[in-house]
Amino acid sequence: MKKNSNKEIGIRFSCVRVGEGLSQADFAASLGISLRTCAHIEAGTRPPSAETVLALHRAYNIQPNWVLLGVGLPEMGEDSKALNDFLDELEMYIEETNTSISYAAKNKLIAKWHETLRTAREPLGNEFGFLLKLVQE
C-alpha cells in the first residue's frame, strides 16, 4: 500500500471512529458530514476535506498530521509510529501468506490493536494468524 494513500488515511479515520465506539452514522453526524462521505473516507475512495479534518481535531483531539500523513501522535499518549509499523507488518503478513481478508475484517483488526493503545493496555503483538481468526469469527 502506498504510504499516506487515501486507503491509509481511511484506516486511520476508521480507527478513531471504532476507538470511540461509534457507528459510522454517529461518527459522521459528530463531524457534520454525511454517512456516505464517512463511508467513502473510511474505504479510501475519497480523502477527507480540510473541514472534516478540523472537525475531527475539534471533536476528538486527533492531530491533523496523524490523520493525513501518519506522522506525529494521534493524540496524547499514543504512538503513530507503532501503528504505522503494525500496518506495514500486517500488509507483509497478508502478502507473504497469501491471506484473503475483507476490508471490514482488516479494519476490525486494526481497530482492536488501536483500542489497546487508547486504553493504555499492552498493544497486541504481531500474532497475525491468531488475530485474523479472531476478527473473522
Phi and psi in degrees as a GROMACS rama.xvg file:
@    title "Ramachandran Plot"
@    xaxis  label "Phi"
@    yaxis  label "Psi"
@TYPE xy
-64.927  134.427  LYS-2
-58.3727  135.024  LYS-3
59.2061  29.6748  ASN-4
-72.1356  169.609  SER-5
-58.4612  -32.1752  ASN-6
-64.6919  -44.6909  LYS-7
-65.0179  -40.2461  GLU-8
-60.8222  -43.0752  ILE-9
-62.1933  -38.2406  GLY-10
-65.1845  -45.1629  ILE-11
-64.0702  -39.4756  ARG-12
-60.7732  -46.5613  PHE-13
-70.3846  -29.1321  SER-14
-60.7159  -39.5306  CYS-15
-63.5389  -48.3254  VAL-16
-59.2474  -50.2237  ARG-17
-66.9153  -39.0661  VAL-18
-61.1139  -29.311  GLY-19
-85.6909  -7.19539  GLU-20
72.9809  30.9302  GLY-21
-107.977  148.975  LEU-22
-73.7794  164.55  SER-23
-60.2349  -39.5635  GLN-24
-62.6938  -46.0015  ALA-25
-67.211  -40.3014  ASP-26
-63.8697  -46.618  PHE-27
-58.4214  -45.4743  ALA-28
-61.6039  -38.4428  ALA-29
-67.4049  -22.9747  SER-30
-99.8191  -5.89322  LEU-31
74.7976  29.9447  GLY-32
-121.846  164.795  ILE-33
-77.582  158.379  SER-34
-58.9429  -40.382  LEU-35
-61.997  -43.306  ARG-36
-63.076  -43.7891  THR-37
-58.841  -45.7319  CYS-38
-61.8188  -41.1202  ALA-39
-65.799  -40.2662  HIS-40
-64.0392  -47.9189  ILE-41
-63.373  -34.8929  GLU-42
-77.6691  -10.8214  ALA-43
80.8911  17.2011  GLY-44
-94.0585  -8.20913  THR-45
-151.899  134.439  ARG-46
-78.0128  156.61  PRO-47
-72.2552  147.373  PRO-48
-73.5347  165.82  SER-49
-59.7782  -38.0105  ALA-50
-63.7385  -38.447  GLU-51
-68.6431  -41.8712  THR-52
-63.1672  -40.5119  VAL-53
-65.8892  -41.3779  LEU-54
-62.9887  -38.6568  ALA-55
-62.3367  -41.9089  LEU-56
-64.5885  -45.9756  HIS-57
-67.294  -41.5749  ARG-58
-78.29  -35.1285  ALA-59
-126.739  5.51549  TYR-60
58.5352  35.2459  ASN-61
-93.2541  129.377  ILE-62
-73.0309  129.265  GLN-63
-56.0834  -39.58  PRO-64
-61.1277  -34.6884  ASN-65
-69.7907  -44.9418  TRP-66
-61.1446  -49.0223  VAL-67
-83.8217  -35.3137  LEU-68
-117.132  -14.6626  LEU-69
73.8488  20.7208  GLY-70
-115.698  154.275  VAL-71
81.7542  -171.01  GLY-72
-94.7347  135.167  LEU-73
-57.1615  -47.5231  PRO-74
-159.387  172.1  GLU-75
-52.0767  130.003  MET-76
91.1494  -1.3603  GLY-77
-116.323  150.275  GLU-78
-115.974  106.81  ASP-79
-69.5602  -27.4296  SER-80
-62.4436  -40.701  LYS-81
-61.8656  -41.4872  ALA-82
-64.9844  -44.9908  LEU-83
-63.1413  -39.7586  ASN-84
-62.2376  -43.5599  ASP-85
-60.1754  -45.0296  PHE-86
-61.6827  -42.935  LEU-87
-62.4871  -45.4256  ASP-88
-66.9797  -37.1657  GLU-89
-63.6397  -45.511  LEU-90
-60.234  -42.7667  GLU-91
-62.8429  -43.3304  MET-92
-60.7932  -46.033  TYR-93
-60.7323  -44.0483  ILE-94
-68.5777  -46.0972  GLU-95
-65.8362  -35.1501  GLU-96
-96.2006  0.858485  THR-97
51.9257  42.0924  ASN-98
-82.7703  139.168  THR-99
-102.135  125.578  SER-100
-138.881  133.911  ILE-101
-69.4891  158.659  SER-102
-60.5419  -41.2932  TYR-103
-63.7988  -43.5478  ALA-104
-66.0819  -38.727  ALA-105
-63.4324  -43.1122  LYS-106
-63.9748  -38.1706  ASN-107
-62.9263  -42.1517  LYS-108
-62.8533  -46.9855  LEU-109
-65.1092  -42.4502  ILE-110
-63.9291  -38.9691  ALA-111
-62.3565  -44.5605  LYS-112
-62.3427  -44.8677  TRP-113
-63.0854  -37.5831  HIS-114
-59.8379  -36.8439  GLU-115
-64.694  -32.0544  THR-116
-69.8268  -43.7567  LEU-117
-67.019  -28.5591  ARG-118
-99.4918  9.17694  THR-119
62.9961  20.2917  ALA-120
-85.4557  165.959  ARG-121
-61.8117  126.701  GLU-122
-59.8289  149.838  PRO-123
-60.7129  144.093  LEU-124
-77.5249  -166.509  GLY-125
-104.027  39.6674  ASN-126
-82.5847  68.8025  GLU-127
-62.1069  -37.8352  PHE-128
-58.2191  -47.9874  GLY-129
-63.1349  -46.1931  PHE-130
-64.6377  -38.4111  LEU-131
-63.9512  -41.2502  LEU-132
-62.1999  -39.3688  LYS-133
-60.3173  -45.9636  LEU-134
-81.2894  -18.8549  VAL-135
-88.6892  -6.59587  GLN-136
